[in-house]
Amino acid sequence: MRLRSPLTGVLALALTGAIAVPAVAAQGGIPGAPSAVASQSRVDQDVRFATYNASLNRFNAGDLLTHLNAGNQQARNLAEVIQRNNPDVLLVNEFDYVADGSAARAFRDTYLAVGQNGAAGVDYPYFYVAPVNTGVPSGFDLNNDGKVGGGDDAKGFGFFPGQYGMVVYSKFPIDTANVRTFQNFLWKDMPGALLPDNLSTPAANDWYSPEELAILPLSSKSHWDVPIQVDKNKTVHFLTAHPTPPSFDGPEDRNGKRNHDEIRLWADYVAGGKTASYIYDDNGTRGGLKAGSTFVIAGDYNADPLDGDSVNGAINQLLGNKRVNSTFTPASEGGAQAAARQGGANLKHKGNPAFDTADFADGAPGNLRVDMVLPSKGLPVRDGGVYWLTKENPLYDRLIGDWSPTRSGNEWGGNGFPTSDHKLVWIDVNLPHKR
């Protein structure tokens, strides 16, 4: 989400022939049926995981599907970015949720599977979508402005249910029967939660009333544990989320604190054992990952380790986690070039601009590293990068571009770029797989 206003914001050895399609998605999710395009095989290469906040959100319910069915230039550009990076497992953030999976299917079949501007089409036989909290009315005045209703009073900021949702695409089968979602986990049920404080009262942590806390989820969208079956004997838990931006609030820092605790949920979840014993999923199953599980954490976490407005140390709950391999940092030449060219807040940043993943407003907060793909400890990273091209690249204007108000309309997701203000981030990890 571009921080200008609240409105902006694998290795696959695929088998030919019949592919079994899961009949029921876990906990309300929609598994994607195999598409008609033959799967692409990349034998003897590593498994590529990626995350991309694609800004495929729209201002009105149903608009995304309408645009995808009519033909949309932003979607074509986004598909080309994905094709040129060719991830095997991909999380797309800010993709409006449609309950029957038709939007996710349309983007896959009409855009991703069709070659764009010389890039080869890419096939994802499986996808997963499920409900999110954005735009779901809470029935309460959550921002304490004296009125009930509107995007800021939803369970997660949004103007209609499902806005800013997400979708997972995979060349490998998704074990939908064992997907765990955490859409309904209540913020108050996290021990030591950073609940915001109403500074005008003597009570502590009382921004939200007891009645509001009884219905307020921690996750502003959702947290998903999506098991990817990279081989018949190997599963990788793809842990996906999109915590709220730590902005658009007041001195109570309700969004910053929620962002911190949304990140903490995954930190505790991968720690497992007693640390994760308080966590319950949407089926009521308690606890975190089993010891020894392999995972990749992915998503737009809206928290930079050194710069921006997030609570100090928020993303370091993952980067410094003993179960996470954070020794490799994806980078780009384009990010470093953009920071120097755009100036503003970027000139005062502490972080290496080559690690930036999002092109945010130059006055504040500047470009940040907020999009993460983090494997579990012991999972070797062979390569990785941020798809942020330099301005001299002939693909720059179409696939990266500079912000322009002429692209602020609904058909562009309101983000002002030819694709998105965020860049695709990928890593290649070495996993045993069937050959």
C-alpha positions as a printed Julia matrix, in Angstrom:
435×3 Matrix{Float64}:
   0.0     0.0     0.0
   1.57    3.3    -1.08
   1.83    5.59    1.93
   0.24    8.67    0.4
  -3.31    8.22    1.68
  -5.42    5.36    3.06
  -6.74    4.76   -0.47
  -3.35    3.88   -1.98
  -1.78    2.03   -0.52
   9.85  -24.12   -8.16
  11.25  -26.32   -8.93
   8.24  -27.95  -10.5
   8.43  -31.34  -12.02
   4.78  -31.35  -12.98
   3.12  -34.55  -14.0
   1.32  -34.65  -17.3
  -2.09  -36.2   -17.54
  -4.76  -36.21  -14.87
  -4.16  -34.15  -11.74
  -6.27  -34.72   -8.68
  -8.13  -31.62   -7.56
  -8.97  -31.23   -3.87
 -12.72  -31.23   -3.48
 -12.93  -29.05   -0.38
 -10.7   -26.23    0.76
  -9.73  -26.08    4.41
 -11.5   -23.53    6.58
 -13.35  -21.74    3.83
 -10.54  -21.52    1.3
 -10.91  -22.12   -2.42
  -8.35  -24.5    -3.94
  -7.64  -23.74   -7.57
  -8.43  -26.45  -10.07
  -5.63  -27.36  -12.48
  -5.57  -25.13  -15.55
  -5.56  -26.38  -19.1
  -1.94  -25.31  -19.78
   0.71  -28.0   -19.45
   2.85  -27.47  -16.37
   6.4   -26.23  -16.87
   9.19  -28.5   -15.66
  12.44  -27.11  -14.23
  14.35  -30.28  -13.4
  17.57  -30.0   -11.38
  16.96  -26.44  -10.28
  16.07  -25.08   -6.88
  12.61  -24.17   -5.67
  11.75  -20.5    -6.13
   9.45  -18.85   -3.58
   8.25  -15.29   -4.1
   6.0   -12.6    -2.71
   4.46   -9.73   -4.67
   2.15   -7.01   -3.4
   0.55   -6.49   -6.79
  -1.92   -3.7    -5.95
  -4.66   -5.7    -7.64
  -7.15   -4.12   -5.3
 -10.04   -2.02   -6.49
 -12.26    0.64   -4.91
 -15.51   -1.27   -5.31
 -16.54   -4.88   -4.76
 -16.57   -6.81   -8.02
 -14.43   -4.33   -9.95
 -11.34   -6.52  -10.01
 -13.12   -9.44  -11.66
 -14.78   -7.06  -14.12
 -11.43   -5.55  -15.07
  -9.73   -8.93  -15.4
 -12.5   -10.26  -17.64
 -12.48   -7.13  -19.8
  -8.69   -7.01  -20.24
  -6.57   -4.85  -17.96
  -3.16   -3.33  -18.71
  -2.0    -3.32  -15.1
  -2.77   -7.05  -14.87
  -0.84   -7.69  -18.09
   2.17   -5.81  -16.74
   2.0    -7.66  -13.42
   1.76  -10.99  -15.21
   4.85  -10.13  -17.23
   6.79   -9.38  -14.04
   5.77  -12.75  -12.63
   6.6   -14.54  -15.88
  10.07  -12.99  -16.08
  10.79  -14.19  -12.52
   8.94  -17.51  -12.86
   8.44  -18.38   -9.19
   7.29  -21.87   -8.34
   5.32  -20.8    -5.26
   3.96  -17.26   -5.17
   2.02  -15.13   -2.71
   0.15  -12.18   -4.2
  -0.9    -9.54   -1.66
  -3.57   -6.89   -2.32
  -5.65   -9.14   -4.54
  -9.35   -8.64   -3.82
 -11.0   -11.78   -2.48
 -13.85  -13.28   -4.52
 -15.5   -16.16   -2.7
 -15.7   -18.59   -5.63
 -12.08  -18.05   -6.66
 -13.09  -16.59  -10.02
 -10.77  -13.57   -9.78
  -7.75  -15.7    -8.87
  -8.64  -18.12  -11.66
  -9.1   -15.32  -14.21
  -5.69  -13.79  -13.42
  -4.06  -17.2   -13.67
  -5.69  -18.41  -16.88
  -6.06  -15.16  -18.82
  -2.86  -13.37  -17.8
  -0.24  -15.59  -16.15
  -0.66  -18.52  -18.55
  -0.55  -16.23  -21.6
   2.85  -14.91  -22.65
   3.19  -11.15  -22.26
   5.54   -9.1   -24.45
   7.83  -12.0   -25.26
   7.85  -13.51  -21.78
   6.76  -17.13  -21.63
   3.45  -17.91  -19.98
   3.69  -19.6   -16.59
   1.27  -22.22  -15.32
   0.11  -22.66  -11.74
  -1.97  -25.83  -11.49
  -2.96  -24.93   -7.93
  -4.01  -21.82   -6.08
  -5.5   -21.04   -2.7
  -7.71  -18.16   -1.57
  -9.73  -17.68    1.61
 -11.66  -14.89    3.36
  -9.88  -11.94    4.94
 -10.87   -9.33    7.54
 -10.4    -6.23    5.41
 -13.66   -4.37    4.89
 -15.66   -6.65    7.2
 -17.87   -4.35    9.33
 -17.13   -4.51   13.05
 -20.25   -2.72   14.23
 -18.07   -0.53   16.48
 -16.33    2.83   16.38
 -12.83    1.38   16.27
 -11.09    4.64   15.39
 -12.97    6.55   18.14
 -14.09    9.37   15.85
 -17.68    9.3    17.15
 -19.09    7.5    14.12
 -19.62    3.85   13.28
 -18.94    2.68    9.75
 -16.42    3.16    6.97
 -13.13    1.5     6.18
 -11.42    2.5     9.42
 -14.07    0.8    11.54
 -13.84   -2.51    9.69
 -12.08   -5.48   11.29
  -9.25   -4.7     8.89
  -9.06   -1.44    6.95
 -11.09   -1.68    3.75
 -14.23   -0.42    2.06
 -15.76   -3.8     1.26
 -15.22   -7.34    2.53
 -12.25   -8.92    0.8
 -10.52   -5.75   -0.38
  -6.72   -6.1    -0.14
  -6.99   -9.89    0.07
  -4.37  -12.4    -1.06
  -3.87  -15.53   -3.14
  -1.25  -18.28   -3.23
  -0.28  -19.79   -6.6
   1.75  -22.99   -6.79
   3.2   -25.37   -9.33
   3.16  -28.0    -6.6
   0.04  -29.53   -5.03
  -1.38  -27.68   -2.04
  -2.4   -29.86    0.88
  -5.69  -28.04    1.36
  -6.92  -30.5     3.98
  -4.17  -29.3     6.31
  -4.22  -25.57    5.6
  -4.52  -23.56    8.82
  -5.97  -20.05    8.76
  -6.01  -17.55   11.62
  -8.51  -14.96   10.43
 -10.53  -15.07   13.65
  -7.79  -15.25   16.29
  -8.55  -12.38   18.7
  -5.88   -9.8    19.4
  -6.68   -9.85   23.13
  -5.84  -13.56   23.27
  -2.15  -12.96   22.57
  -0.31  -12.91   25.92
   1.35   -9.54   26.42
  -0.35   -8.04   23.38
   0.56   -4.42   22.61
  -3.02   -3.2    22.93
  -3.24    0.56   22.29
  -3.89    3.06   25.05
  -6.37    5.95   25.1
  -4.04    8.67   26.35
  -6.93   10.84   27.54
  -7.93    8.36   30.28
  -6.03    7.03   33.32
  -6.74    3.4    32.46
  -4.1     1.38   30.58
  -4.48   -0.15   27.13
  -8.08    1.04   26.85
  -8.32    2.41   23.31
 -10.69   -0.47   22.58
 -13.58   -1.3    24.9
 -14.01   -4.84   26.28
 -16.9    -5.3    23.83
 -14.66   -4.28   20.91
 -11.82   -6.53   22.01
 -14.27   -9.42   22.18
 -14.69   -9.28   18.38
 -11.46   -7.64   17.14
  -9.13  -10.09   15.35
  -5.38   -9.7    15.44
  -4.95  -10.23   11.71
  -5.94   -7.26    9.58
  -6.28   -9.63    6.61
  -5.49  -13.19    7.67
  -2.57  -15.46    8.45
  -2.36  -18.68    6.43
  -0.23  -21.78    6.88
  -0.42  -23.31    3.4
   1.36  -26.7     3.14
   3.06  -27.09   -0.25
   3.83  -30.67   -1.26
   7.14  -30.21   -3.09
   7.55  -33.99   -3.12
   5.5   -36.92   -1.85
   7.75  -37.0     1.21
   8.44  -33.28    1.62
   6.13  -30.48    2.69
   7.02  -26.8     3.0
   4.71  -24.66    5.11
   4.17  -21.42    3.2
   3.36  -18.92    5.95
   1.63  -15.92    4.42
   0.26  -12.67    5.8
  -0.06   -8.93    5.17
   0.04   -6.97    8.45
  -1.56   -3.54    8.55
   0.61   -0.49    7.76
   1.89    1.17   10.97
   0.37    4.5     9.87
  -2.96    6.31    9.51
  -3.58    6.46   13.26
  -2.7     8.79   16.15
  -0.51    8.88   19.26
  -2.13    5.66   20.46
  -0.31    3.94   17.54
  -3.06    1.35   17.2
  -1.94    0.34   13.7
   1.74    0.24   14.61
   1.05   -1.99   17.59
  -1.24   -4.25   15.61
   1.43   -4.54   12.9
   3.97   -5.56   15.55
   1.71   -8.25   17.0
   0.69   -9.57   13.57
   4.37  -10.17   12.92
   4.79  -11.67   16.37
   2.12  -14.27   15.63
   4.36  -15.92   13.03
   7.42  -15.57   15.28
   5.61  -17.46   18.03
   4.05  -19.9    15.57
   7.38  -21.07   14.16
   8.88  -21.23   17.65
   6.2   -23.8    18.48
   5.93  -25.59   21.81
   4.88  -23.57   24.84
   5.59  -20.29   23.04
   2.81  -21.06   20.55
   0.41  -22.8    22.93
  -1.93  -19.79   23.05
  -2.48  -19.74   19.28
  -5.68  -21.25   17.89
  -6.71  -21.49   14.25
 -10.13  -21.04   12.67
 -10.98  -24.69   13.32
 -10.09  -24.38   16.98
  -6.84  -26.35   16.76
  -4.23  -24.93   19.12
  -0.47  -24.57   18.89
   2.16  -23.74   16.31
   4.39  -25.62   13.89
   5.69  -28.99   14.86
   9.4   -29.18   15.66
  11.47  -29.85   12.57
   8.91  -28.45   10.11
  10.27  -26.72    7.01
   8.72  -23.34    6.22
   8.99  -20.17    4.17
   7.5   -16.96    5.56
   6.27  -14.59    2.85
   4.34  -11.37    2.51
   4.23   -7.6     2.74
   4.94   -7.08    6.44
   4.85   -3.27    6.32
   7.87   -3.07    8.64
  11.46   -2.15    7.77
  14.21   -3.32   10.15
  15.8     0.15   10.38
  13.55    2.82    8.85
   9.9     3.84    8.62
   7.13    4.09   11.21
   6.86    0.55   12.55
   7.31   -0.24   16.23
  11.01   -0.67   16.97
  12.04   -4.26   16.43
   8.77   -5.34   14.82
  10.22   -7.18   11.84
  13.26   -8.28   13.84
  10.92  -10.7    15.58
  11.34  -12.69   12.37
  14.75  -11.55   11.13
  16.29  -12.37   14.51
  14.26  -15.51   15.14
  16.37  -18.57   15.86
  14.17  -20.69   13.62
  14.48  -18.34   10.63
  17.35  -18.23    8.14
  17.84  -14.5     7.56
  21.47  -14.65    6.43
  20.56  -13.85    2.81
  18.96  -10.52    1.91
  17.45  -10.13   -1.59
  18.68   -6.96   -3.29
  18.52   -4.92   -6.49
  20.46   -2.22   -8.31
  17.2    -0.42   -9.07
  16.35    0.16   -5.42
  19.68    1.8    -4.72
  19.38    3.94   -7.84
  15.83    5.01   -6.97
  16.76    6.11   -3.46
  19.59    8.3    -4.76
  17.5     9.72   -7.6
  14.38   10.43   -5.54
  16.14   11.83   -2.47
  13.91   13.11    0.32
  13.57   10.75    3.28
  15.69    8.18    1.46
  18.84   10.24    2.07
  18.43    9.89    5.85
  17.66    6.18    5.92
  19.9     3.83    7.86
  19.15    0.75    5.76
  20.87   -0.27    2.56
  18.63    1.01   -0.26
  19.58   -2.0    -2.38
  17.41   -4.02    0.03
  14.33   -1.81   -0.45
  11.24   -3.51   -1.84
   8.67   -0.69   -1.98
   8.7     2.71   -3.69
   6.9     4.85   -1.12
   6.41    8.62   -0.97
   9.74   10.45   -0.97
   8.89   12.99    1.75
   7.95   10.26    4.24
   8.5     7.43    4.82
  10.69    6.98    1.72
  11.46    3.63    0.12
  11.51    0.68    2.52
  12.28   -3.0     2.85
   8.88   -4.4     3.8
   8.32   -7.45    1.57
   9.87  -10.6     2.99
  10.61  -14.16    1.88
  12.28  -15.9     4.83
  13.09  -19.63    4.89
  13.46  -21.79    7.96
  16.85  -22.32    9.55
  18.86  -24.95    7.74
  17.14  -24.35    4.41
  19.95  -23.25    2.05
  19.31  -20.13   -0.05
  20.97  -20.43   -3.45
  19.98  -17.08   -4.89
  17.42  -14.32   -4.64
  16.59  -10.79   -5.58
  14.22   -7.85   -5.72
  12.78   -7.21   -9.17
  13.54   -3.49   -9.18
  15.06   -2.65  -12.55
  17.3     0.34  -13.15
  15.88    3.26  -15.08
  18.1     2.46  -18.07
  16.53   -0.97  -18.52
  14.21   -1.05  -21.57
  11.57   -2.8   -19.46
  11.62   -0.13  -16.75
   8.77    2.08  -17.94
   6.39   -0.83  -18.41
   7.25   -3.01  -15.42
   8.57   -0.62  -12.74
   8.0     3.02  -13.67
   7.87    6.2   -11.64
   4.82    7.27   -9.7
   2.33    9.28  -11.73
  -1.09   10.7   -10.79
  -2.33    9.68  -14.25
  -2.29    6.06  -13.02
  -4.2     6.72   -9.81
  -7.56    5.53  -11.09
  -9.45    2.4   -10.09
  -8.17    0.45  -13.1
  -4.6     0.81  -11.77
  -5.42   -0.08   -8.19
  -4.97    3.57   -7.23
  -1.23    3.11   -6.67
   0.14    5.34   -9.44
   2.5     2.79  -11.0
   2.28    0.65  -14.16
   2.39   -2.41  -11.92
   2.71   -1.76   -8.18
   4.56    0.4    -5.68
   5.97   -2.89   -4.33
   8.48   -5.07   -6.16
   8.45   -8.84   -6.5
  10.89  -10.5    -4.07
  12.17  -14.03   -4.64
  14.56  -16.6    -3.24
  15.75  -19.96   -4.54
  16.09  -22.61   -1.85
  17.46  -26.1    -2.16
  14.88  -28.74   -1.33
  14.74  -32.46   -2.0
  12.34  -33.08   -4.82
  11.15  -35.77   -7.16
  13.09  -36.03  -10.43
